Amino acid sequence: MSDASVPRAMRQPVSLRLASNLFLLVWLTLAAFPLFWVLAMSFKSPVDAFSSSATDVLFGPRTLSDGNGLSIVDIVLGIAIAWLSVKAATKWLMPMAAGDGTLQKIFSWMVIALGFAILFIIGFFFVAPWIAAPLEALLGSWGQPILGLTTQHYEAVWVENRFYENFRNSMIVTFGVVTVSLTVGTLAGYGLARSGSTFAFWILIIALIFRALPHSVLVAGYMPVFINSAELLRPILGENAPTLYGQPLAVIAVLVSINQPFTIWMLRSFFQNIPVDLDESARVDGCTHFQAFRWVIMPVMWPGVITTGLFSFLLAYNDFLVTSLLLDASNQTMVPAIASYFNRETTTTDQVEAIAAAVSITAPLFLLVMIFQRQIVSGLTAGAVKG
């Protein structure tokens, strides 16, 4: 909206606009600087990564002298691939998420996110070097590396240290938590939003109070049950009763119990913003309560489900305490696995590998936000207008 279309009395003074924009710029710089800095460190040799000179960290002279670097051709191709990836995520891939039902849409988005990640990796690590090699040979001295950069730390993390197993465990826990939380949360949130019972409302208030307790208190209560689960389940399952301690199922159960009150409360707020007339119209047309919920209400609730699912995803994805206490080394997720780099006599190489692993963790989060940005903004806006 231009200033000409805003009433004179509602226009902000120039000084206020400059101050607010300056504050926003400073805040964004402070928030983005650590991410940018660890990203630069993860692609440098240990000597450059922990150098006291900022220019050495950015340009990597020691990394370049070791024969690892990027030329102007590599940098231009990298920018082009990044730009095409953003275009693919926002304009080419998003229209492919078709489907009338919520489950179909969720599955479509999961397939699109996985496809985008695969295409980006192929383009950045395979197609770009294949194109750059003949161009650098053609340019001669102009095609020589000018920026020190190496991917050896990422190769050590993902190949030698088998970080992909931790990634797989994180995905099992995360998607398990999101699936259970949204399935139970949508049904419970819809019921509470359409119910006038104060008893159910106060039960949810009490559950939110327990949600505010430290996670260590809740884990301490669950741990004896999981450790002795084989004995508890033996009368039912016989001698083959499993021990839940150390299994992803135990972590999923604990994280769902911690997060479920917040999920229900948030979805209840979204459902309250949907007019009751939609339910009544669906019932008049012959739908049952569940059919009205499934075919009429849920398509309208899609942004709210995405927003709530993102919060559930972040809880399970970034959790350290619950996963480190309830999972053994063979089933460890990514966040606790990074701490293992510092549990032995660490070297600077181990520390840079830990930084590379930390950067790897943030990549899926950026991908999620980039793909679901419109739904997240719509969901947060819908949840904020309730009067």
VMD Tcl script that draws the C-alpha trace (Angstrom):
set ca {
  {0.00 0.00 0.00}
  {1.48 3.34 -1.04}
  {1.66 6.39 1.23}
  {-0.75 8.25 -1.05}
  {-3.56 5.78 -0.25}
  {-3.03 6.08 3.52}
  {-4.93 8.87 5.31}
  {-2.69 11.76 6.35}
  {-3.47 11.29 10.04}
  {-2.44 7.59 9.86}
  {0.91 8.16 8.15}
  {3.97 7.40 10.23}
  {6.60 10.12 10.66}
  {9.75 9.62 8.63}
  {11.83 9.39 11.82}
  {9.60 6.60 13.19}
  {9.83 4.61 9.95}
  {13.61 5.00 9.82}
  {13.95 3.95 13.47}
  {11.70 0.89 13.06}
  {13.47 -0.19 9.87}
  {16.87 0.29 11.51}
  {15.78 -1.75 14.53}
  {14.51 -4.52 12.25}
  {17.77 -4.51 10.26}
  {19.88 -4.74 13.43}
  {17.70 -7.55 14.81}
  {17.91 -9.55 11.57}
  {21.69 -9.08 11.49}
  {22.09 -10.31 15.06}
  {19.80 -13.29 14.40}
  {21.40 -14.29 11.08}
  {25.05 -13.72 12.01}
  {25.55 -16.95 14.04}
  {23.95 -19.03 11.27}
  {26.10 -17.42 8.59}
  {29.26 -17.74 10.67}
  {28.91 -21.44 11.52}
  {28.03 -22.10 7.87}
  {31.31 -20.47 6.81}
  {33.26 -22.39 9.47}
  {31.82 -25.74 8.41}
  {33.39 -25.46 4.94}
  {36.89 -24.49 6.12}
  {39.89 -26.38 7.43}
  {40.28 -26.30 11.23}
  {43.10 -23.74 10.97}
  {40.86 -21.32 9.06}
  {37.67 -22.15 10.96}
  {39.13 -21.20 14.34}
  {41.36 -18.41 13.13}
  {41.30 -15.13 15.04}
  {41.10 -13.30 11.70}
  {37.59 -12.90 10.28}
  {38.95 -12.74 6.72}
  {40.63 -16.14 7.16}
  {37.33 -17.64 8.30}
  {35.50 -16.16 5.32}
  {38.04 -16.71 2.54}
  {39.98 -19.71 3.91}
  {43.58 -19.18 2.73}
  {44.81 -22.40 4.36}
  {41.89 -24.34 2.88}
  {42.73 -22.85 -0.52}
  {46.41 -23.75 -0.20}
  {45.41 -27.35 0.54}
  {43.80 -27.51 -2.92}
  {40.20 -27.01 -1.86}
  {38.40 -23.97 -3.21}
  {35.78 -22.44 -5.46}
  {36.36 -20.52 -8.66}
  {34.22 -17.72 -10.06}
  {32.47 -20.33 -12.23}
  {31.64 -22.44 -9.16}
  {30.26 -19.42 -7.30}
  {28.08 -18.34 -10.23}
  {26.75 -21.87 -10.71}
  {26.05 -22.18 -6.98}
  {24.04 -18.95 -6.96}
  {22.13 -20.10 -10.05}
  {21.28 -23.47 -8.47}
  {20.18 -21.78 -5.23}
  {17.95 -19.39 -7.19}
  {16.43 -22.22 -9.23}
  {15.85 -24.21 -6.04}
  {13.91 -21.35 -4.49}
  {11.88 -20.93 -7.68}
  {11.17 -24.66 -7.79}
  {10.03 -24.69 -4.16}
  {7.82 -21.61 -4.32}
  {6.35 -21.68 -7.84}
  {6.96 -24.98 -9.60}
  {6.59 -27.58 -6.86}
  {3.92 -25.97 -4.68}
  {1.13 -26.17 -7.34}
  {1.75 -29.92 -7.48}
  {0.30 -30.33 -3.97}
  {-3.17 -31.23 -5.19}
  {-5.86 -33.19 -3.45}
  {-9.14 -32.54 -1.73}
  {-8.37 -34.22 1.56}
  {-5.95 -33.20 4.29}
  {-4.09 -36.51 4.30}
  {-3.59 -36.32 0.53}
  {-2.20 -32.80 0.89}
  {0.15 -33.78 3.71}
  {1.46 -36.70 1.66}
  {1.89 -34.44 -1.39}
  {3.88 -31.90 0.61}
  {6.10 -34.62 2.07}
  {6.84 -36.00 -1.41}
  {7.54 -32.49 -2.75}
  {9.90 -31.66 0.13}
  {11.81 -34.91 -0.36}
  {11.96 -34.38 -4.12}
  {13.22 -30.82 -3.70}
  {15.98 -31.96 -1.33}
  {17.08 -34.72 -3.71}
  {17.11 -32.39 -6.72}
  {19.09 -29.74 -4.82}
  {21.72 -32.26 -3.70}
  {22.06 -33.68 -7.22}
  {22.32 -30.23 -8.78}
  {24.76 -28.82 -6.22}
  {27.10 -31.76 -5.75}
  {26.94 -33.55 -9.13}
  {25.62 -31.36 -11.95}
  {27.47 -28.17 -10.94}
  {30.96 -29.80 -10.81}
  {30.27 -31.53 -14.14}
  {29.46 -28.18 -15.78}
  {32.20 -26.22 -14.01}
  {35.13 -28.46 -14.99}
  {35.19 -27.69 -18.76}
  {34.41 -24.01 -18.18}
  {37.31 -23.62 -15.75}
  {39.66 -25.33 -18.23}
  {38.45 -22.97 -20.97}
  {39.01 -19.85 -18.86}
  {42.53 -20.83 -17.83}
  {43.90 -18.62 -15.03}
  {40.50 -16.96 -14.64}
  {39.07 -20.31 -13.70}
  {41.41 -20.88 -10.74}
  {39.93 -21.19 -7.23}
  {39.69 -17.89 -5.34}
  {37.68 -18.93 -2.25}
  {38.76 -21.68 0.12}
  {36.03 -24.27 0.63}
  {35.92 -27.98 1.40}
  {33.15 -30.47 2.01}
  {35.38 -33.03 3.77}
  {33.76 -32.36 7.15}
  {30.29 -33.10 5.77}
  {31.62 -36.27 4.14}
  {33.16 -37.33 7.46}
  {29.91 -36.64 9.33}
  {27.50 -38.32 6.93}
  {29.68 -41.16 5.60}
  {32.37 -42.02 8.13}
  {30.34 -41.22 11.25}
  {27.08 -42.56 9.73}
  {25.10 -39.46 10.62}
  {22.39 -40.60 8.22}
  {21.34 -43.18 10.82}
  {20.75 -40.38 13.32}
  {18.82 -38.51 10.64}
  {16.64 -41.58 10.05}
  {15.95 -41.91 13.78}
  {15.05 -38.22 13.98}
  {12.59 -38.61 11.12}
  {10.96 -41.64 12.77}
  {10.50 -39.79 16.06}
  {9.48 -36.50 14.45}
  {6.89 -37.86 12.04}
  {5.54 -40.17 14.74}
  {5.03 -37.22 17.11}
  {3.49 -35.02 14.40}
  {1.14 -37.76 13.18}
  {-0.18 -38.68 16.62}
  {-0.36 -35.06 17.82}
  {-2.31 -33.82 14.81}
  {-4.63 -36.84 14.68}
  {-5.61 -36.57 18.33}
  {-5.35 -32.77 18.39}
  {-7.71 -32.12 15.48}
  {-10.41 -34.40 16.87}
  {-10.07 -33.11 20.44}
  {-9.73 -29.48 19.37}
  {-12.85 -29.71 17.22}
  {-14.80 -31.35 20.03}
  {-13.75 -28.72 22.57}
  {-14.47 -25.87 20.16}
  {-18.01 -27.12 19.51}
  {-18.72 -28.23 23.06}
  {-20.04 -25.93 25.77}
  {-18.78 -28.16 28.58}
  {-16.73 -26.28 31.16}
  {-15.47 -29.58 32.61}
  {-13.50 -30.41 29.46}
  {-12.19 -26.85 29.34}
  {-10.76 -27.04 32.87}
  {-9.23 -30.43 32.17}
  {-7.34 -28.82 29.31}
  {-6.26 -25.94 31.58}
  {-4.84 -28.45 34.08}
  {-3.08 -30.29 31.24}
  {-1.46 -27.01 30.14}
  {-0.16 -26.51 33.68}
  {1.53 -29.92 33.49}
  {2.87 -28.87 30.06}
  {4.72 -26.03 31.80}
  {6.63 -28.43 34.08}
  {10.30 -29.13 33.29}
  {10.71 -32.04 30.91}
  {13.14 -33.71 33.29}
  {10.32 -34.16 35.83}
  {8.09 -35.89 33.29}
  {10.89 -38.08 31.93}
  {11.82 -39.18 35.46}
  {8.26 -40.41 35.92}
  {8.13 -42.27 32.62}
  {11.61 -43.84 32.76}
  {10.89 -46.60 35.35}
  {7.84 -47.67 33.35}
  {9.85 -48.01 30.13}
  {12.77 -49.75 31.84}
  {10.43 -52.32 33.41}
  {8.11 -52.51 30.40}
  {9.10 -56.11 29.60}
  {7.97 -57.28 33.01}
  {4.79 -55.23 32.84}
  {3.87 -56.55 29.39}
  {4.89 -60.17 29.97}
  {1.46 -61.23 31.34}
  {-0.11 -59.93 28.14}
  {2.49 -60.66 25.43}
  {4.28 -63.59 27.05}
  {8.03 -64.14 27.02}
  {8.45 -62.05 23.85}
  {7.35 -58.86 25.57}
  {9.61 -56.01 24.37}
  {11.52 -53.49 26.44}
  {10.44 -50.01 25.39}
  {13.46 -48.29 26.89}
  {15.87 -47.31 24.13}
  {13.19 -47.52 21.42}
  {11.80 -44.58 19.36}
  {8.27 -45.56 20.43}
  {9.07 -44.54 24.01}
  {10.28 -41.10 22.91}
  {7.21 -40.61 20.69}
  {4.90 -41.43 23.62}
  {6.66 -39.00 25.98}
  {6.91 -36.13 23.49}
  {3.27 -36.55 22.49}
  {2.17 -36.45 26.13}
  {4.25 -33.30 26.67}
  {3.08 -31.52 23.53}
  {-0.53 -32.70 23.23}
  {-2.15 -30.12 25.57}
  {-0.56 -27.26 23.63}
  {-1.55 -28.84 20.30}
  {-5.17 -29.30 21.38}
  {-5.36 -25.78 22.76}
  {-3.92 -24.25 19.59}
  {-6.20 -26.24 17.27}
  {-9.18 -25.42 19.47}
  {-8.48 -21.72 18.89}
  {-8.37 -22.28 15.12}
  {-11.62 -24.25 15.15}
  {-13.33 -21.48 17.12}
  {-12.59 -19.08 14.27}
  {-14.61 -21.25 11.88}
  {-18.32 -20.33 11.89}
  {-20.69 -22.90 13.33}
  {-22.91 -22.25 10.30}
  {-20.61 -24.49 8.24}
  {-21.32 -27.43 10.54}
  {-25.05 -26.74 10.47}
  {-25.12 -26.46 6.68}
  {-23.28 -29.77 6.35}
  {-25.71 -31.45 8.76}
  {-28.67 -30.08 6.79}
  {-27.16 -31.58 3.63}
  {-27.14 -35.02 5.28}
  {-23.61 -35.24 6.73}
  {-22.91 -36.83 10.08}
  {-20.82 -34.99 12.65}
  {-17.67 -36.77 11.51}
  {-18.45 -36.25 7.80}
  {-18.97 -32.53 8.44}
  {-15.63 -32.46 10.25}
  {-13.86 -34.46 7.53}
  {-15.25 -32.90 4.35}
  {-16.25 -29.37 5.35}
  {-14.24 -28.17 8.36}
  {-10.82 -29.74 7.74}
  {-10.28 -28.20 4.26}
  {-10.83 -24.79 5.87}
  {-8.50 -25.71 8.74}
  {-5.55 -26.56 6.49}
  {-3.40 -23.47 7.41}
  {-4.04 -24.06 11.10}
  {-3.05 -27.72 10.83}
  {0.18 -26.76 9.03}
  {1.06 -24.18 11.69}
  {0.33 -26.54 14.58}
  {2.17 -29.37 12.85}
  {5.23 -27.16 12.47}
  {5.30 -26.48 16.22}
  {5.01 -30.22 16.90}
  {7.76 -30.90 14.39}
  {10.10 -28.39 16.05}
  {9.45 -29.86 19.50}
  {10.38 -33.39 18.42}
  {13.13 -32.38 15.98}
  {15.05 -30.13 18.41}
  {14.52 -32.16 21.58}
  {17.67 -33.08 23.47}
  {16.70 -34.09 27.00}
  {14.03 -36.70 26.28}
  {15.88 -38.33 23.38}
  {19.23 -38.43 25.18}
  {17.70 -40.07 28.26}
  {15.37 -42.58 26.61}
  {17.39 -43.65 23.54}
  {20.57 -45.69 23.44}
  {23.52 -45.01 21.13}
  {22.18 -47.19 18.30}
  {18.88 -45.28 18.11}
  {20.11 -41.78 18.89}
  {18.62 -38.80 17.08}
  {20.62 -35.97 15.52}
  {20.64 -33.37 18.30}
  {22.06 -35.66 21.04}
  {24.42 -37.22 18.50}
  {26.20 -33.88 18.06}
  {27.06 -33.90 21.76}
  {28.97 -37.16 21.22}
  {31.63 -35.19 19.33}
  {32.58 -33.56 22.63}
  {32.37 -36.67 24.83}
  {35.89 -37.79 23.97}
  {39.26 -36.09 23.68}
  {38.18 -33.67 21.00}
  {40.38 -32.08 18.38}
  {39.72 -29.05 16.23}
  {38.70 -31.41 13.45}
  {36.06 -32.99 15.70}
  {34.75 -29.53 16.55}
  {34.44 -28.51 12.89}
  {32.65 -31.80 12.17}
  {30.24 -31.00 15.02}
  {29.61 -27.61 13.39}
  {28.97 -29.32 10.04}
  {26.50 -31.66 11.73}
  {24.75 -28.69 13.36}
  {24.46 -26.95 9.98}
  {23.02 -30.15 8.51}
  {20.29 -30.11 11.16}
  {19.16 -26.60 10.20}
  {18.78 -27.41 6.48}
  {15.43 -29.29 6.79}
  {14.04 -26.45 8.93}
  {14.81 -23.87 6.25}
  {13.27 -26.19 3.66}
  {10.06 -26.55 5.68}
  {9.68 -22.82 6.27}
  {10.40 -22.02 2.63}
  {7.80 -24.48 1.32}
  {5.09 -23.84 3.93}
  {5.61 -20.08 4.31}
  {2.18 -19.15 2.94}
  {0.32 -21.69 5.06}
  {2.26 -20.66 8.19}
  {1.47 -16.97 7.70}
  {-2.19 -17.78 6.99}
  {-2.42 -20.01 10.04}
  {-0.77 -17.53 12.42}
  {-3.01 -14.74 11.10}
  {-6.14 -16.85 11.50}
  {-5.20 -17.75 15.04}
  {-4.48 -14.14 15.98}
  {-7.77 -12.49 15.01}
  {-9.97 -14.19 17.58}
  {-11.63 -11.48 19.66}
}
mol new
graphics top color blue
foreach p $ca { graphics top sphere $p radius 0.5 }
foreach p [lrange $ca 0 end-1] q [lrange $ca 1 end] { graphics top cylinder $p $q radius 0.2 }
display resetview
